[in-house]
Amino acid sequence: MDASSVCLLHAADLYKLGVRYSRQHLDRLEKAGQFPRRVKLTPNGRVGWVQSEIHDWLKDRIDQSRLGPANGSPSSAYGGQHVRAR
């Protein structure tokens, strides 16, 4: 991945995309391999997520919702499991 072409998203950007999970829930999903890992930007804790990874994750969620449980689910780099909002 070429660093000059990478776009990072912050938590507010995730919210605008419809990913409205708490930071704690995102952390749990990341640790379980069900959400893209954040990138640590500063020693103080500022983080971001790679935009293309978030878009791929969202596309997987959309594909899964379109297929439904009877048709199976697509393989996913993030666990292939449907994640419900709280």
JOURCOR-V895744 format. One record per backbone hydrogen bond with DSSP energy under -1.0 kcal/mol. NH is the residue of the N-H (numbers start at 1). CO is the residue of the C=O. Records with the same first field share a line. If there is no record, write none. Layout:
# JOURCOR-V895744
NH = CO ; CO
This chain:
# JOURCOR-V895744
5 = 2
9 = 49
14 = 10
15 = 11
16 = 12
17 = 13
18 = 15
19 = 14
20 = 18
26 = 22
27 = 23
28 = 24
29 = 25
30 = 26
31 = 27
32 = 28
33 = 30
34 = 29
39 = 48
41 = 46
42 = 46
45 = 42
48 = 39
49 = 9
51 = 7
54 = 50
55 = 51
56 = 52
57 = 53
58 = 54
59 = 55
60 = 56
61 = 57
62 = 58
63 = 59
64 = 60
65 = 61
66 = 62
67 = 63
68 = 64
